[in-house]
Amino acid sequence: MAEPIKNKRPDPAVAPTPQNTPLNAAPISSHAQQPGIASIKEEDLGAAAASIFAKDPRLVSLIQGRLGSLVGKSSGYIESLPAEVKRRVSGLKGIQKEHSKLEAEFQEEVLQLEKKFFAKFTPLYEQRAAIVNGKTEPTEDLVKAGEEDEEPEEGASVEEKAATSGDKVNGIPEFWLSAMKNQISLAEMITDRDEGALKSLIDIRMEYLDKPGFRLIFEFAENEYFTNKIITKTYFYQNESGYGGDFIYDHAEGDKIDWKAGQDLTVRIEQKKQRNKTTKQTRIVKKTVPTESFFNFFSPPKPPTDDDDETAEDIEERLELDYQLGEDIKEKLIPRAIDWFTGEALAFEELDEEDYADFDDEDDEDEDDDSEDHDDEDESEEDEEDGSKPKQEPSECKQS
């Protein structure tokens, strides 16, 4: 069974279709009366349906399959229209095709405009990288411009603190790691083991492809984990535009990471004891298994090729998540890296309900803690009265 996917966005609502539309509309002057059956409350209906589905879960999959087969099918209304009306409908479809051509042209113009301004942004990104990596210092004008929105610090000034701090600090240490950990979707991918390698990340940038698509470029300093200085990931789009002229994501490709011996962060070593039935001797067998890591980002999932609906659906969801992560780096992290480093960008980030679920109200939490304390006291008192020893939880079985 596949692992649940983090950051999964809710499925978009499906547009209504004129299913079961009557051939003739009821006249306005109709004196038809409402059914004499009493109204059924929505909550009662929902409870009854939940009870039925709980008894036989196969009904759920059966209904879902049936509804899926009805999507896009005609109710027969269009086919029943007179010939002259059908002709007008065809004419409207012709207009829509002209509109689609303009939409595709619009999206191409937008892409060219993005590339035009990206060329203007690039010198600023290069200047940022130079300051982050200690190759240059910001000018006084840049510092003053950046301090305009800052609140003055109490006590010693920045210059005075730097003079008394002792060792000289080069650039801004762990700039990109800190920025990534403040970006919610990326932070969930970074493990404690990854941080050692990501501390050597000195720049993240991107470039557009000649055809629709883009490439993310991660530059690293010398480190103990891998020999790559540059690791890239490229996102490709399909040749044909989608509905509304939008570019359709096709797949992504990542560079192979040349891990140093024993430093592969995308796997872990499991040890298991085995005993020979004949000699009764034991040995330890080591097995390499995949594990969670940010660096799995460079090994994106492949589009589904089999007919297994469950597997295909799972891969489609992972492809969507993988693409969204690339978009977040391209559209959020790279353009506003300093705001993610300071955490100021979080004030403008919209959180989903799943993100809010990670936060609890302090009052409620305190009440829960208090109630648990009282429960523990009650249980201990009962144990003392009974004269029996407190119950102990069974210890966790650990496999060496």
C-alpha positions in Angstrom: 0.0 0.0 0.0 1.4 3.3 -1.0 2.4 5.9 1.6 0.0 8.9 2.0 1.1 11.9 0.0 2.0 15.1 1.9 0.7 18.5 0.9 -2.0 16.8 -1.3 -4.3 19.5 -2.6 -8.1 18.8 -2.7 -9.6 17.7 -6.0 -11.2 20.6 -8.0 -15.0 20.6 -8.1 -16.5 19.0 -11.2 -18.6 21.3 -13.4 -22.3 20.3 -13.6 -23.7 18.8 -16.8 -27.3 18.8 -18.1 -27.9 15.2 -17.2 -31.5 14.0 -17.5 -32.6 17.3 -18.9 -36.3 17.0 -20.0 -37.1 17.5 -23.7 -39.8 20.0 -22.9 -39.7 22.5 -20.1 -42.7 22.7 -17.8 -44.9 25.7 -18.6 -44.7 28.6 -16.2 -48.5 28.5 -15.6 -48.3 24.8 -14.5 -50.4 24.1 -11.4 -48.4 21.0 -10.5 -48.2 20.6 -6.7 -45.2 19.6 -4.6 -45.0 16.0 -3.5 -46.9 15.3 -0.3 -44.1 13.3 1.2 -42.6 14.9 4.3 -39.1 16.5 3.9 -36.2 14.4 4.9 -33.5 16.2 7.0 -30.1 16.3 5.4 -28.4 15.0 8.5 -30.8 12.0 8.8 -30.1 11.1 5.1 -26.4 11.4 5.6 -26.4 9.2 8.7 -28.5 6.6 6.9 -26.2 6.6 3.9 -23.1 6.3 6.1 -24.7 3.3 7.9 -25.4 1.6 4.6 -21.9 2.2 3.2 -20.3 1.1 6.4 -22.1 -2.3 6.2 -21.0 -2.9 2.6 -17.9 -0.8 1.5 -18.2 -2.3 -2.0 -21.2 0.0 -2.6 -18.9 3.0 -2.4 -16.5 1.7 -5.2 -19.5 0.6 -7.2 -21.1 4.0 -7.1 -17.8 5.8 -7.8 -17.2 3.7 -10.8 -20.7 4.3 -12.1 -20.5 8.0 -11.7 -17.1 8.1 -13.4 -18.6 6.3 -16.4 -21.3 9.0 -16.7 -18.9 11.9 -16.8 -18.9 13.6 -20.3 -21.8 11.5 -21.6 -24.7 13.3 -23.2 -28.2 13.4 -21.6 -29.7 13.3 -25.1 -30.9 17.0 -25.0 -28.4 18.2 -27.7 -29.3 15.3 -30.0 -33.0 16.2 -29.7 -32.6 19.8 -30.9 -34.1 20.8 -34.3 -31.6 20.9 -37.2 -31.4 24.7 -37.4 -30.6 24.9 -33.7 -27.9 22.2 -34.1 -26.4 24.3 -36.8 -26.2 27.3 -34.5 -24.6 25.2 -31.8 -21.9 24.1 -34.4 -21.4 27.8 -35.2 -20.7 28.5 -31.5 -18.2 25.7 -31.4 -16.5 27.3 -34.4 -16.3 30.6 -32.4 -14.9 28.7 -29.4 -12.1 27.3 -31.6 -11.1 30.8 -32.7 -11.1 31.8 -29.0 -8.9 28.8 -28.1 -6.4 29.9 -30.8 -6.2 33.3 -29.2 -5.8 31.7 -25.7 -2.9 29.7 -26.9 -1.4 32.8 -28.5 -1.9 34.7 -25.2 -0.1 32.0 -23.1 2.8 32.1 -25.6 3.0 35.9 -25.2 2.9 35.6 -21.4 5.8 33.1 -21.6 7.9 35.4 -23.8 7.1 38.3 -21.3 8.3 36.1 -18.4 11.5 35.4 -20.2 12.0 39.1 -21.0 11.8 40.1 -17.3 13.7 37.0 -16.2 16.6 38.4 -18.1 16.3 41.6 -16.0 16.0 39.6 -12.8 19.1 37.6 -13.4 21.7 40.3 -12.5 19.9 40.8 -9.2 20.1 37.0 -8.5 23.8 37.0 -9.3 24.3 40.0 -6.9 22.4 38.2 -4.2 24.5 35.0 -4.7 27.7 37.0 -4.4 26.6 38.5 -1.1 25.3 35.2 0.3 28.6 33.5 -0.4 30.8 36.2 0.9 32.3 37.3 -2.5 31.2 40.9 -2.1 29.5 43.2 0.4 26.2 45.1 -0.1 26.5 48.8 -0.9 25.4 51.4 1.6 22.4 52.3 -0.6 21.3 48.7 -0.6 21.7 48.4 3.2 19.7 51.7 3.8 17.0 50.5 1.4 16.7 47.2 3.3 16.7 48.9 6.7 13.7 51.1 5.9 11.2 48.5 6.9 13.1 47.1 9.8 12.5 48.0 13.4 15.5 49.4 15.2 17.3 47.0 17.5 17.8 47.9 21.2 21.3 48.0 22.5 24.4 47.7 20.4 24.3 48.4 16.6 25.1 45.8 14.0 28.6 47.2 13.5 29.3 47.1 17.2 28.1 43.5 17.5 30.2 42.4 14.5 33.3 44.1 16.1 32.9 42.2 19.4 31.8 38.8 18.0 35.3 37.5 17.4 35.6 35.3 14.4 34.7 36.8 11.1 31.7 35.3 9.4 31.8 34.8 5.6 28.6 35.7 3.8 25.4 34.4 5.2 25.8 30.8 6.5 23.1 28.3 5.8 21.1 30.9 3.8 19.3 28.5 1.4 18.8 25.8 4.0 17.1 28.3 6.3 15.0 29.6 3.5 13.9 26.1 2.4 12.9 25.2 6.0 10.6 28.2 6.2 8.8 27.2 3.0 6.2 24.7 4.1 6.1 22.3 1.2 9.9 22.0 1.1 10.3 21.8 4.9 8.3 18.7 5.0 10.7 17.0 2.7 13.9 17.9 4.6 15.1 15.3 7.2 17.6 15.8 9.9 20.1 13.7 7.9 19.6 16.0 4.8 20.6 19.2 6.7 24.3 18.3 6.7 24.4 18.2 2.9 22.0 21.2 2.4 24.3 23.4 4.5 26.7 23.3 1.5 24.0 24.6 -0.9 25.3 27.9 -2.1 22.8 28.9 -4.8 19.4 27.9 -6.3 18.6 29.3 -9.7 16.5 28.5 -12.8 16.5 28.8 -16.5 13.9 28.5 -19.2 14.2 25.9 -22.0 14.0 26.7 -25.7 10.6 25.0 -25.7 8.0 25.4 -22.9 9.6 24.1 -19.7 12.2 25.2 -17.1 15.3 23.8 -15.3 16.1 24.2 -11.6 19.8 24.4 -10.8 21.2 23.6 -7.3 24.8 24.6 -6.8 26.8 23.0 -3.9 30.2 23.7 -2.3 32.6 20.8 -1.6 31.0 18.5 0.9 31.3 15.0 2.4 28.2 13.6 0.8 28.5 13.7 -3.0 30.9 14.9 -5.7 28.3 16.9 -7.8 28.9 20.6 -7.9 25.7 21.1 -9.8 22.5 19.1 -9.5 19.6 20.0 -11.9 16.0 19.0 -12.4 14.2 19.8 -15.6 10.4 20.1 -16.1 9.0 19.4 -19.5 5.6 20.4 -21.0 3.6 18.7 -23.7 3.7 20.1 -27.2 0.0 20.7 -27.3 -1.7 23.3 -25.1 -4.5 22.4 -22.8 -8.0 23.8 -22.2 -7.7 27.5 -22.0 -4.4 27.6 -23.8 -2.4 26.6 -20.7 0.8 24.6 -21.0 0.3 21.0 -19.9 3.0 19.4 -17.6 4.4 16.2 -19.0 7.3 14.9 -16.9 10.5 15.8 -15.1 14.0 14.5 -15.2 16.7 14.9 -12.5 20.5 14.5 -12.5 22.0 11.4 -11.0 23.7 12.1 -7.7 27.2 10.7 -7.3 27.2 9.8 -3.7 30.4 9.2 -1.8 30.8 5.8 -0.2 28.3 5.2 2.6 26.8 8.7 2.3 23.7 8.1 0.2 20.9 10.0 2.1 18.1 8.4 0.0 18.7 4.9 1.6 19.2 3.4 5.0 20.9 0.2 6.1 18.8 -2.4 7.9 20.5 -5.1 9.9 18.9 -8.5 10.6 20.2 -11.5 12.4 20.0 -14.9 10.7 20.7 -18.3 12.2 21.9 -21.3 10.2 19.6 -24.3 10.9 22.5 -26.7 10.5 25.5 -25.1 12.2 23.3 -22.9 14.6 25.7 -20.0 13.8 24.3 -16.5 13.5 25.2 -13.8 11.1 24.2 -10.2 10.6 22.7 -9.4 7.1 22.7 -5.8 6.0 20.0 -4.7 3.5 19.7 -1.3 1.8 16.2 0.1 1.7 14.8 3.5 0.4 14.1 6.2 2.9 12.7 9.7 3.0 15.0 12.4 1.9 14.9 15.8 0.2 17.3 14.4 -2.4 14.5 12.0 -3.7 13.3 15.2 -5.4 15.9 14.6 -8.1 14.4 11.1 -8.8 10.9 12.1 -9.9 8.1 9.5 -10.4 7.6 8.1 -13.9 4.2 8.5 -15.6 2.1 5.3 -15.2 2.3 2.7 -17.9 0.2 -0.2 -16.6 -3.5 -0.7 -16.3 -3.7 -0.8 -12.6 -6.1 2.0 -11.7 -5.0 2.3 -8.1 -1.3 2.4 -9.0 -1.9 4.8 -11.8 -4.0 7.1 -9.6 -1.2 7.1 -6.9 1.5 7.9 -9.4 -0.6 10.7 -10.9 -1.0 12.3 -7.5 2.8 12.0 -6.9 3.4 13.6 -10.3 1.1 16.5 -9.4 2.9 17.0 -6.1 6.3 16.8 -7.7 5.3 19.5 -10.2 3.9 21.7 -7.5 7.2 21.5 -5.6 9.0 22.6 -8.7 6.6 25.5 -9.2 7.0 26.5 -5.5 10.8 26.7 -6.0 10.5 28.6 -9.3 7.7 31.0 -8.4 8.2 31.5 -4.6 11.6 30.4 -3.3 14.0 31.8 -5.9 12.3 35.2 -6.5 11.9 36.0 -2.7 14.6 33.9 -1.1 15.5 36.7 1.5 11.8 36.8 2.6 11.8 33.1 3.2 15.2 33.3 5.0 13.8 35.9 7.4 10.4 34.2 7.6 8.6 37.3 6.4 7.1 35.5 3.4 5.1 33.2 5.8 2.8 36.2 6.5 1.7 36.1 2.9 1.5 32.3 2.5 -2.1 30.8 2.4 -2.3 27.7 4.6 -4.6 24.9 3.8 -6.9 23.2 6.3 -4.4 20.4 6.6 -1.7 22.9 7.5 -3.9 24.5 10.2 -4.6 21.1 11.6 -1.0 21.0 12.9 -1.7 23.9 15.2 -3.8 23.6 18.4 -5.3 26.3 20.5 -3.3 26.8 23.7 -6.3 26.9 26.0 -7.6 23.6 24.7 -4.2 22.0 24.9 -3.9 23.2 28.5 -7.3 21.8 29.4 -6.4 18.5 27.8 -3.2 18.3 29.8 -5.0 19.1 33.0 -7.6 16.5 32.4 -4.9 13.9 31.6 -3.2 14.8 34.9 -6.4 14.3 36.8 -7.0 11.0 35.2 -3.5 9.8 36.0 -4.0 10.9 39.7 -7.3 9.0 39.8 -5.8 5.9 38.3 -2.9 5.9 40.8 -5.3 6.3 43.7 -7.4 3.3 42.6 -4.2 1.3 42.3 -3.2 2.2 45.8 -6.6 1.2 47.2 -6.6 -2.1 45.4 -3.1 -2.8 46.7 -2.0 -3.9 43.2 1.0 -2.7 41.3 0.5 0.0 38.6 -0.1 -1.4 35.2 3.0 -1.2 32.9 2.9 -0.8 29.2 4.5 -3.6 27.3 8.0 -2.7 26.2 8.6 -2.1 22.5 10.1 -5.0 20.6 13.2 -3.9 18.9 14.9 -5.9 16.3 18.7 -5.7 16.3 
